[in-house]
Amino acid sequence: MRILKEPSGEPNYPLLHPIEEDLACVERILSQEIDSQAQLICQVASYVLQSKGKRIRPALLLLSARLCGYRDGLRHIRLASIGEYLHAATLIHDDIIDDSDMRRGRPSANSRWGNGLSVLVGDYLYSQSVKHLIEDEDLEVMRAFTDATLRMVEGEVMQQEMTGKVDISYEDYLKMITHKTAFLFSACCRVGAIISEATPDRAEALTRFGLNLGVAFQIMDDALDFVADEGKLGKPVGKDLAEGRITFPLIYILEKGSRPDQELLRRHTPGRRLQERQVAEILFLVKKYQAVDWARGIAQDYVEKAKAHLSIFPPSEPKGGLLGLADYILVRDR
C-alpha cells in the first residue's frame, strides 16, 4: 500500500495564467446572465452560482481548448459556463436528496428556500444549459454534454441503490463515481477539443484525461470527508460517515479489516444516520487501517493515468495548467 503525506496547499493558480481572462469572463456570465421573470429563480440561482466553487470544470474546458489551439471567439467561454451550470444543478439536486444543510461553507439552497423551489431552480439551470447548447448548434458538443448529464443522473440513482448496503465492491463503487462525477470532467475536456477541431487522437486523449481525473477527484472527496478542516471543506466533516454512507475508505476496511472490526462497521453503517459515539468508533478504524492514505494512493494512481494521456501533447502553458490541476486534486483541502 502506498502511503502519501497529508494533503496541504492550494491550487497553483499561476499555472492557470493562460486562461485567467477566460475564467474572469465565465465568472461574469455566471453572475450576470440569469434573467428570469420569476425573481426567486434569479435569487436562488445567483446564490448557488456565486458560491465559492473551484470552477474546475470550466477550467478544464478552457485549458483543453487552448491546448488544442483554440484562439479566436468567445464560444469556449459560453460552453465553459454550461459546464458550471450543469454542475450547479447537480449540487442543488444532490443536497435535496441528501437533505444537506450546508454547501461550500454556507446554508444550502434547500435549507434556505425549501426543497420545492430548489428543485425547480436546479431544473432551470439544466434547461439554461440545453438552451445554450441549442444556440451553439453543434451536435457533437451537445452529445458530449447531454451524455454526461444522463450518466450523472444514473450515478445518483446508483448511489441511492447502494444506500443501506454495506458490502459494496470496489468495481460497483468505481462505476458509480465515474458516472456521478467523472463523466462531466471528461465531457468538459472533450468539448474543449471539439471546438478546437482537434484530431481524433487528441480529442480521445483529453476525454480519457478528464475521466481519470474525475475519478481521482471523487476518491479524494471521500478521503476529505474524514480528515479535512470543516471551515475549509465548506460542509460538516464526516457528513457521509454520519449519514451511514459507505465510501472508498470504508470499503477498504470491509475488505482488509479484522473480522471484529468489519462486524463493527457493518453494525454502524446500514444506511442510517449515526450517533456521535458511533462516528468516533468508525473514525478510529479509519485511522487504524490508514484507510485515508490508501484512498489517496488510489487517487494518485488515477491522476498518473490522467497525466499519461497528455503525453501526446508537446509542452505548453495550457498543458502545464492541466498537469497542475491534476496535481492539485491530490493536495486540495476543500
C-alpha positions as CSV (number, residue, x, y, z in Angstrom):
1,M,0.0,0.0,0.0
2,R,1.4,3.4,-0.9
3,I,1.3,5.9,1.9
4,L,1.1,9.6,1.0
5,K,1.7,12.7,3.1
6,E,-1.2,14.7,4.4
7,P,-2.5,16.9,1.7
8,S,-1.9,20.6,2.1
9,G,-1.9,23.8,0.0
10,E,-4.0,25.4,-2.7
11,P,-4.0,25.0,-6.5
12,N,-1.0,26.6,-8.2
13,Y,-3.0,29.3,-9.8
14,P,-0.1,30.7,-11.8
15,L,-0.4,27.6,-13.9
16,L,-3.9,28.9,-14.9
17,H,-2.3,32.0,-16.3
18,P,-3.3,31.1,-19.9
19,I,-7.0,31.2,-19.0
20,E,-7.1,33.9,-16.4
21,E,-9.1,36.3,-18.6
22,D,-11.3,33.4,-19.9
23,L,-12.2,32.4,-16.3
24,A,-13.0,36.1,-15.5
25,C,-15.4,36.1,-18.4
26,V,-17.0,32.9,-17.2
27,E,-17.5,34.5,-13.8
28,R,-19.2,37.5,-15.4
29,I,-21.6,35.2,-17.2
30,L,-22.4,33.3,-14.1
31,S,-23.0,36.5,-12.1
32,Q,-25.0,38.4,-14.7
33,E,-26.8,36.0,-17.1
34,I,-29.6,34.6,-15.0
35,D,-32.5,36.7,-16.1
36,S,-35.9,35.2,-15.3
37,Q,-39.3,36.9,-14.9
38,A,-39.6,34.9,-11.6
39,Q,-37.3,36.9,-9.3
40,L,-36.9,34.0,-6.9
41,I,-35.3,32.0,-9.6
42,C,-32.7,34.8,-10.1
43,Q,-32.1,35.0,-6.4
44,V,-31.6,31.3,-5.8
45,A,-29.6,30.6,-8.9
46,S,-27.3,33.5,-8.3
47,Y,-26.9,32.4,-4.7
48,V,-25.7,28.9,-5.9
49,L,-23.6,30.1,-8.8
50,Q,-21.8,32.8,-6.9
51,S,-20.8,30.5,-4.0
52,K,-17.0,29.9,-3.7
53,G,-16.7,27.0,-6.1
54,K,-13.4,25.9,-7.5
55,R,-14.5,26.2,-11.2
56,I,-12.5,23.1,-12.1
57,R,-14.9,22.0,-14.8
58,P,-14.8,25.4,-16.7
59,A,-11.0,25.5,-16.2
60,L,-10.7,22.0,-17.8
61,L,-12.7,23.1,-20.8
62,L,-10.8,26.3,-21.3
63,L,-7.4,24.7,-20.8
64,S,-8.3,21.9,-23.2
65,A,-9.4,24.3,-25.8
66,R,-6.2,26.4,-25.5
67,L,-4.1,23.2,-25.6
68,C,-5.7,22.2,-28.9
69,G,-5.1,25.6,-30.5
70,Y,-8.3,27.5,-29.8
71,R,-7.6,31.2,-30.2
72,D,-10.5,33.3,-31.5
73,G,-14.0,34.0,-30.4
74,L,-16.0,33.6,-27.2
75,R,-17.5,30.2,-27.8
76,H,-15.3,28.5,-25.3
77,I,-16.5,31.0,-22.6
78,R,-20.1,30.1,-23.2
79,L,-19.5,26.4,-23.2
80,A,-17.4,26.6,-20.1
81,S,-20.3,28.3,-18.3
82,I,-22.5,25.4,-19.4
83,G,-20.2,23.0,-17.6
84,E,-20.7,25.0,-14.4
85,Y,-24.5,25.3,-14.9
86,L,-24.7,21.5,-15.1
87,H,-22.5,21.1,-12.1
88,A,-24.5,23.6,-10.0
89,A,-27.8,21.9,-11.0
90,T,-26.5,18.5,-9.8
91,L,-25.3,20.1,-6.5
92,I,-28.8,21.5,-5.8
93,H,-30.5,18.2,-6.5
94,D,-27.9,16.3,-4.5
95,D,-28.5,18.5,-1.5
96,I,-32.2,17.9,-1.7
97,I,-31.8,14.1,-2.0
98,D,-29.3,14.0,0.9
99,D,-31.2,16.6,3.0
100,S,-28.0,18.6,3.3
101,D,-27.9,21.8,5.3
102,M,-24.6,23.2,4.2
103,R,-22.8,23.6,0.9
104,R,-19.5,25.4,0.4
105,G,-19.4,26.8,3.9
106,R,-22.9,28.3,3.9
107,P,-26.6,27.2,4.1
108,S,-27.6,25.1,1.1
109,A,-30.3,26.3,-1.2
110,N,-32.8,23.8,0.0
111,S,-32.2,24.7,3.7
112,R,-32.9,28.4,2.8
113,W,-35.7,28.2,0.3
114,G,-37.1,24.7,0.7
115,N,-36.9,21.6,-1.5
116,G,-39.8,22.6,-3.9
117,L,-38.2,25.8,-5.1
118,S,-34.7,24.4,-5.1
119,V,-35.5,21.5,-7.3
120,L,-37.2,23.9,-9.8
121,V,-34.1,26.1,-9.8
122,G,-32.0,23.0,-10.5
123,D,-34.3,22.2,-13.4
124,Y,-34.0,25.8,-14.6
125,L,-30.2,25.6,-14.7
126,Y,-30.4,22.3,-16.6
127,S,-32.8,24.0,-19.1
128,Q,-30.5,27.0,-19.3
129,S,-27.7,24.6,-20.4
130,V,-29.9,23.0,-23.0
131,K,-30.9,26.4,-24.4
132,H,-27.3,27.4,-24.8
133,L,-26.4,24.1,-26.4
134,I,-29.1,24.5,-29.0
135,E,-27.9,28.0,-29.7
136,D,-24.4,26.6,-30.2
137,E,-25.7,24.4,-33.0
138,D,-23.0,21.7,-32.7
139,L,-24.4,18.2,-32.3
140,E,-21.1,16.7,-31.2
141,V,-20.8,19.3,-28.4
142,M,-24.5,18.7,-27.4
143,R,-23.9,14.9,-27.4
144,A,-20.9,15.2,-25.1
145,F,-22.8,17.3,-22.5
146,T,-26.1,15.5,-22.7
147,D,-24.4,12.1,-22.4
148,A,-22.6,13.4,-19.3
149,T,-25.8,14.6,-17.8
150,L,-27.5,11.2,-18.4
151,R,-24.6,9.5,-16.8
152,M,-24.7,11.9,-13.8
153,V,-28.3,11.0,-13.2
154,E,-27.5,7.3,-13.5
155,G,-24.7,7.8,-11.0
156,E,-27.1,9.4,-8.5
157,V,-29.5,6.6,-8.8
158,M,-26.7,4.0,-8.4
159,Q,-25.8,5.8,-5.2
160,Q,-29.3,5.6,-3.9
161,E,-29.4,1.9,-4.8
162,M,-26.3,1.5,-2.6
163,T,-27.9,3.2,0.4
164,G,-28.4,0.8,3.2
165,K,-25.9,-1.7,1.7
166,V,-22.6,-2.4,3.4
167,D,-20.8,-4.9,1.2
168,I,-20.2,-2.8,-1.9
169,S,-17.5,-3.9,-4.3
170,Y,-14.7,-1.6,-5.5
171,E,-15.9,-2.2,-9.0
172,D,-19.5,-1.1,-8.3
173,Y,-18.3,2.0,-6.3
174,L,-15.9,3.0,-9.1
175,K,-18.7,2.6,-11.6
176,M,-20.9,4.9,-9.5
177,I,-18.4,7.7,-9.0
178,T,-17.4,7.5,-12.7
179,H,-21.0,8.2,-13.7
180,K,-21.7,10.7,-10.9
181,T,-18.5,12.8,-11.2
182,A,-16.0,11.8,-13.8
183,F,-18.2,11.9,-16.9
184,L,-18.7,15.7,-16.6
185,F,-15.0,16.2,-16.1
186,S,-14.4,14.1,-19.3
187,A,-17.1,16.0,-21.3
188,C,-15.6,19.4,-20.4
189,C,-12.2,18.2,-21.7
190,R,-13.7,16.7,-24.8
191,V,-15.7,19.8,-25.7
192,G,-12.6,21.9,-25.5
193,A,-11.0,19.6,-28.1
194,I,-14.1,19.5,-30.3
195,I,-14.4,23.3,-30.6
196,S,-10.7,23.5,-31.4
197,E,-11.1,20.9,-34.2
198,A,-8.5,18.7,-32.6
199,T,-7.6,15.4,-34.3
200,P,-9.5,12.4,-33.0
201,D,-6.5,11.0,-31.1
202,R,-6.0,14.3,-29.3
203,A,-9.7,14.5,-28.5
204,E,-9.7,11.0,-27.2
205,A,-6.6,11.7,-25.1
206,L,-8.3,14.7,-23.4
207,T,-11.5,12.6,-22.9
208,R,-9.5,10.0,-21.1
209,F,-7.6,12.6,-19.1
210,G,-10.8,14.1,-17.8
211,L,-12.4,10.7,-17.0
212,N,-9.4,9.6,-14.9
213,L,-9.1,13.0,-13.2
214,G,-12.8,12.9,-12.3
215,V,-12.4,9.5,-10.6
216,A,-9.4,10.8,-8.6
217,F,-11.4,13.9,-7.6
218,Q,-14.2,11.9,-6.1
219,I,-12.0,9.5,-4.3
220,M,-10.2,12.5,-2.7
221,D,-13.7,13.8,-1.8
222,D,-14.2,10.6,0.1
223,A,-10.9,10.9,1.9
224,L,-11.5,14.6,2.8
225,D,-14.8,13.6,4.5
226,F,-12.7,12.0,7.2
227,V,-9.7,14.4,7.6
228,A,-10.4,17.9,6.2
229,D,-10.8,21.1,8.2
230,E,-14.6,21.9,8.3
231,G,-14.0,25.6,7.7
232,K,-12.1,24.9,4.5
233,L,-14.2,22.0,3.3
234,G,-17.4,24.0,3.4
235,K,-19.5,21.2,4.8
236,P,-19.6,19.2,8.1
237,V,-16.6,16.9,8.2
238,G,-17.8,13.3,8.4
239,K,-21.1,14.1,6.7
240,D,-21.0,11.0,4.5
241,L,-20.0,8.9,7.5
242,A,-22.6,10.4,9.8
243,E,-25.3,9.5,7.2
244,G,-24.1,5.9,7.3
245,R,-22.9,6.0,3.7
246,I,-20.2,3.6,2.6
247,T,-17.4,5.4,0.7
248,F,-14.0,4.4,-0.6
249,P,-12.0,4.3,2.7
250,L,-14.7,2.2,4.4
251,I,-14.8,-0.3,1.5
252,Y,-11.1,-0.8,2.3
253,I,-11.8,-1.6,5.9
254,L,-14.6,-4.0,5.0
255,E,-12.1,-5.8,2.7
256,K,-8.9,-5.7,4.8
257,G,-10.0,-5.3,8.4
258,S,-10.2,-8.0,11.0
259,R,-13.5,-9.8,11.4
260,P,-14.5,-8.0,14.6
261,D,-13.7,-4.6,13.0
262,Q,-15.6,-5.5,9.9
263,E,-18.6,-6.5,12.0
264,L,-18.5,-3.3,14.0
265,L,-18.5,-1.3,10.7
266,R,-21.4,-3.4,9.4
267,R,-23.4,-2.7,12.6
268,H,-22.9,1.0,12.4
269,T,-23.4,1.7,8.7
270,P,-26.6,0.1,7.4
271,G,-27.6,3.3,5.7
272,R,-28.8,5.2,8.7
273,R,-27.6,8.3,10.5
274,L,-25.0,7.6,13.2
275,Q,-24.7,8.9,16.7
276,E,-21.5,10.8,17.7
277,R,-20.1,7.8,19.6
278,Q,-20.6,5.5,16.6
279,V,-18.9,8.1,14.3
280,A,-15.9,8.2,16.7
281,E,-15.6,4.4,16.6
282,I,-15.5,4.3,12.9
283,L,-13.0,7.2,12.7
284,F,-10.8,5.2,15.0
285,L,-10.9,2.3,12.5
286,V,-10.2,4.6,9.6
287,K,-7.1,5.8,11.3
288,K,-6.1,2.3,12.5
289,Y,-6.1,0.9,8.9
290,Q,-4.7,4.0,7.3
291,A,-7.8,3.9,5.0
292,V,-7.5,7.6,4.0
293,D,-3.9,7.0,2.9
294,W,-5.0,4.0,0.9
295,A,-7.7,6.1,-0.8
296,R,-5.1,8.8,-1.6
297,G,-2.9,6.2,-3.1
298,I,-5.6,5.0,-5.4
299,A,-6.4,8.6,-6.3
300,Q,-2.8,9.2,-7.2
301,D,-2.8,6.2,-9.5
302,Y,-5.8,7.7,-11.4
303,V,-4.0,11.1,-11.5
304,E,-0.9,9.5,-13.0
305,K,-3.2,7.7,-15.6
306,A,-4.7,11.0,-16.4
307,K,-1.4,12.8,-16.9
308,A,-0.1,10.0,-19.1
309,H,-2.8,10.7,-21.6
310,L,-1.4,14.2,-22.1
311,S,1.9,12.8,-23.3
312,I,0.6,13.2,-26.9
313,F,0.8,17.0,-26.5
314,P,4.1,18.9,-26.6
315,P,5.0,21.2,-23.6
316,S,3.0,24.4,-23.4
317,E,1.4,26.7,-20.8
318,P,-2.1,25.1,-21.2
319,K,-0.6,21.6,-20.8
320,G,1.2,22.8,-17.7
321,G,-2.2,24.1,-16.4
322,L,-3.9,20.7,-16.9
323,L,-1.0,18.9,-15.2
324,G,-1.1,21.4,-12.4
325,L,-4.9,20.9,-11.9
326,A,-4.2,17.1,-11.8
327,D,-1.6,17.6,-9.0
328,Y,-4.0,19.9,-7.2
329,I,-6.6,17.1,-7.0
330,L,-4.2,15.3,-4.6
331,V,-3.4,18.2,-2.3
332,R,-6.6,20.2,-2.1
333,D,-8.2,20.6,1.3
334,R,-11.7,21.6,0.2
